[in-house]
Amino acid sequence: MTGAAASRVRVLVVDDSAAIRSLLQRALARDAALEVVGTAPDAPTARQRIAALAPDVVTLDLEMPHGDGLTFLRALMVERPTPVVVVSSTTPGGGARGPTSPAAGAVDVLCKPSAAGEVGPMLQRLIATVKAAARVRAAPAAPRPRAGTLPQAPRLAAAPSHAVIAIGASTGGTVAIERILATLPADHPGIVVTQHLPEAFTPFFARHLRDSTHLDVREARAGDVVETGVVLVAPGDRHLVLRRSGAAVTADLDGGPKVNHHRPSVDVMFRSAARAAGARTIGVLLTGMGSDGAEGLRELRGAGARTIAQDEESSVVYGMPRAAVELGAAAAVLPLGGIAGEILRAASRIGCTN
């Protein structure tokens, strides 16, 4: 094997559809940095081929015969941690076993194209995501806390929040957001979250965060108040926009054009937070490809907000945080484990000034 071949990212494609396996295999193989070492039509075959081939990255469908993809993914993260990119057509009709895979350890989630014009962009994003996933240091999944087992601070009555915590993320962000939320007290200031996920996945992501932490996490609806003890997650395919309403800050949803190729966009949320809450905002930009959120974080800092970017070492993809740092948008650059503490310190200072 030549040096160039040895350095290529080795990929296993797992999907029950022969046509999809062929499509993904051909697309990935066209990139000189990637090598498709095998394919699998179901979970048992995938398990055997991962053991035999030791791929660097696995692309995984969720709906497969002989065992669903989510169960397989959870087992893989325990038995043989490997970076996984979910490529799924699962929709909210999947019910209780729907697409909660981002919280099960996947690096990112991509939807299969539903129209011919979507195929090219989706495959381009898949190639970039697989390359990013190859840089992830996969680790065994940590045991998840059972409901009611996490320490909780006394819960305040719901009220408009003094501070507004705005968190944005993309690739690798589902796990990062969960880790931050899991360490916050139940009476935390109001939180709004924009995570790049397909529309079908955000309700299940919000549900998972609610179930795996002690916090009240909801998918945002138009008119929701950003209030103490509540986390509002931007729905897929809608920008989350914050607006001032008297002393309160409320959520609105916007189906306008994509910004930085995303809807929801972190920039849209951050910029609206700068207008609606200004210096009362704590802006946090986490791991992700591209630059979405960097300009918005700079606007937040200019409005007097406390701004935080995740550092390179703890980021799955140091794209969005890097862009913010290069713009001078981040007042603090911190490892993932230090962000929750800084959020609470900043919120305490805001509370003292109200």
N, C-alpha and C positions, 0 to 999 in steps of 0.2 A: 504493500500500500504506500502510495506517495505521501509526502508531507502534507500536500494540499488536501488530499482525500482524508487523511487522518484528522485534519482540523475541522472538517465539515460537521455540522450539527446533524446527528442521526435521529430520524423521526419515525415513529410508528403511527400509522393511521388506523383508527378504530371506528368503524361505521357498518351498520347492517346492510346498507345499500351499496351494491357493487358499482353503480353509476357514480355515487358520491365518492366512494373510495378512489375510483379512477380519476375523477376530477381533481380531488385534493392531491393525489399522488403526482399527477402530471404538473400541476401548478407548483408544488413544492420542489419537484425535481428540476424545474427550469432555473432555479436560483442556485448559483455555483456554491453558495455557502451551506446548502442543505443537501442531505441525502436521505431518501426514504428507504429505510432498511427493511420494511415489511408492512403488511396490512393485516387487519383482523376483522371478522364480521360479527363477533360477539365477545362477551366478557371472558368465558373460559379460554377461548383461543388467544385473546389479548394477554391474559395472565401468562400463558405458556410462552408467548413470543416475547414478552417483556423479560421473562427469566432467561430466555435463550439469547436474545439480541441486545439487552441492556441499552435501550434507546436513551438519548439525551432528553427527548421531549415526546409526549404522546398527545395526539389530537383525539378527542373522544366525543362520540355522540352519546346522548342520554337515553334514547329509546332504542334498546337492543333486545334480541331474543336471548333466552337462557341467562337472565340476570340483568337488572337495569343498570344504566351507566353510573347513576349516583351511588348506589351501593358499591359498585366496583371501585369508583374513585375513592370513596372513604376507606375501603380496605387497602387500596394501593398506597395511600398516604401513611398507613400504619405499617404495612408489610415491606414496601420497597419504595420509599418516597421518590417520586419522579415528577418534574414539572409537567403539568397537564394544561392544554388549551381545549376548552369545551367548544365544540362546533355542533349546534343543535337547532332543530326546528320546533322544539317543545314550546307549547303555548300555555296560557293560563288555564286552558281546559284540562291540563294534566292533573288538577286536583291537589290533594294533600301531598302527593308524592311528586309534585311539580318541581320546577327547576331551581332548587336551592343550592346547586352545585358550587356557586362562587364561594359560599361559606364552607364548603367541604374541602377546600384547598386548591381549586383551580386557579391558575395564574390570571386567566381572562376568559370571557364568554363571548362567542361570536354566533350570530344567527345565520343559518343557511339562507342563501338568497331566495327570495320568493318571486323575482322577476328577472328577465334576461339582463336588464341594464344594471342589476346589482351584483352580478357574478364577478366582474373584473375588480371593482373596489373591494369586495369582500375577500377575494383571494389575495390582493395586495396587502390588506390588513392582516390576513392570516400569516403571510410570510414574515412580516415585521414582528408579529406577536410571537411566532415560534422562535425567531432569533432572540427576542427579549427573554422568552421563557428559558432558553438554554443557559442564560446567565444566572438564573435563580438557583440559590442553594437550597434545594428541597430538604425539608426536615420532617421527622415523624410528627404526625398531628398530635397536638396536645389534647389531653382529655378536656371535654367541654363541661363547664359547670352546670349542674342541674338547677332548674328553676328554684329560687328561694335559698340557694346555698351561698350566694355572694354577700359580702357585708354590705349593708345598706345604711345610708344616713337617714335621719328622720325626714319624711316627705312633707314638703310644704304644700299648702293649698295651691291649686293651679292659679297662676296670675301672670300677667305680661312680664316677660323677662327683662331685667335691667341690661345685662350683657346678652349679646347674640353671638353664638359660636357658629361659624360657617366653615364647613369642611368639604374640600373637593379632592377627588381622586380618580384614577383610571386603572390601568393594568396593575394588579397586585393590591389594589386599594380595598377590596372587600375584606380581606383579612386584617389589613392595617386599621381600618375603621372599627372593626369589631374589637380589636385589642385596645384601642383608645377608649371606646365606650364602656368596655367591661371594667375599667378602673375608675370610672367617674361615679360620684355619689348620686343617689336617686333624686336629690333636689338640685341638680346641676342647672345652670342657666339654659335657656332654650337653644336648641341645636338644629341647624339645617344642613343637609347633606346632599351634595351632587356627586354621584358615582356613575361613571360611564358604563351603562348596562343596557342591553336590549329591553324593549318595552315589556316583553313577556316575563322578564326576570325580576324587575324591581319589586313587585308585591311580595315575592317570596324572599327576596333579600331583606326587606323590612321585617317580615315575619320572623326570619331567622334571627335577626338582631334582637328582636323583642324576646324571643324564646331563649337565646343564649346569654343574654345579659339581664340585669335587673331593671332595665329602663323601659319607658313607655315609648316605643318606636312605631311610627305610622307612616304610610305613604301619604305625602302631602296632598291636600285638597285646597281648592281656591277658597280663600276666606279663613283658613286656619290661622290662629294666633300663635306666634312664636312665644311660648310660655314656659315657665319654670317646670323642669322635670319631663319635658317632651322633646322627642327627636323626630323631625320631619324629613323624609327622604324624597327627593325629586322623582316623580314617575318617569319611566322611560318614555322617550319621545315628547317630553314637555320640559321647557325651561322652567326652573323654579325662580320666581321673581319676588323679592321682598318689597313691601310698601309700608309707608308710615300711615297709621290710622290712629290719630290722637296720640295718646301716650304709648300705644302698642305698635308692634311690628307684625304685619300679617303676610301670609303667603298668597301668591297668585301664580297661575300656570299659563304659560305662553307656548302656543304651537307654531311660533314664527320660524324663520329660516334657521338652519344649523349655523352655529358659530364655532369656528375652529374645527369644522367637520363633525360637530357633536350637537345633539339635542337629547338630553339636557347638557348645557354648557356650564362649566365652572365659572368662566369669565362673566357670563350673564348673572349668575347668582352673586358673585363677589361685587360686581359693579352696582347691582341693585342694593346690596347691603351697605355699600359706601354711601349711597344716597339716603337710605331709610334709617340706618342706625349709626353711621359714621364712626366716631371714636368709641362707641359702645361695642363695636364689633371685635371679635377675635377671629382672624382669618387663618385657616390652616390648609396648606397645599401639600398633598401626599403623593406618593409614587404614581407614575403614569407616563405613557408615551406622549410625545408632542409638546405643546406649549400652552394648552388650554389652562386658564387660571392665572397665568403669570401677569398679564396686563391688569386683570382685575385685582390681583393681590397688590399690585403697585398703586392702583387707585385707592384701595383700602388704606394702605400705609399713608398715602397723601391726605386722607381724611382723618388721620389720627388714630386709626385702629392698630391693635397689636397684631403683627403678622408673623407667621411661623411657616417654615418649609422643612420637610423631612430631609435628612442628610443622605448623601450618596450611598454610604455603606449599608444602611438599613432599608433602602429603597429597592424594590424589585426592578423598576426601571427609573433611572434618574433623568427623566426628560422634563416633565412639568416643573418639578422643584428646581432643577438646574436653570431652566429658563427664567424662573422667578428670581433666583439668586443673581443671575447675570444682569437682570434689570434693576437690581437693588431694591426689590420688592419685599424681601424677607428681613425683618428685624432680628429674627433668630433662626438659626439652622440647627436642627436637633435630631438625634436618633429617635426612632419610633417610641422607644421606651421612656423618653423624657418629655414627650409632647403633652400627655394628659396633665402632668404636674404643672407645666407652664401654662396650660389653659386655665387651670384652677387659680394659679397665682394672678394671672391677668384678670380673671373674672372677679377676684376678690378686690383688686384695685379699682375696677370699674364700679363695683357695688358700693365702695366707700365714697365715691364721688356723686352718687345719685341721692 
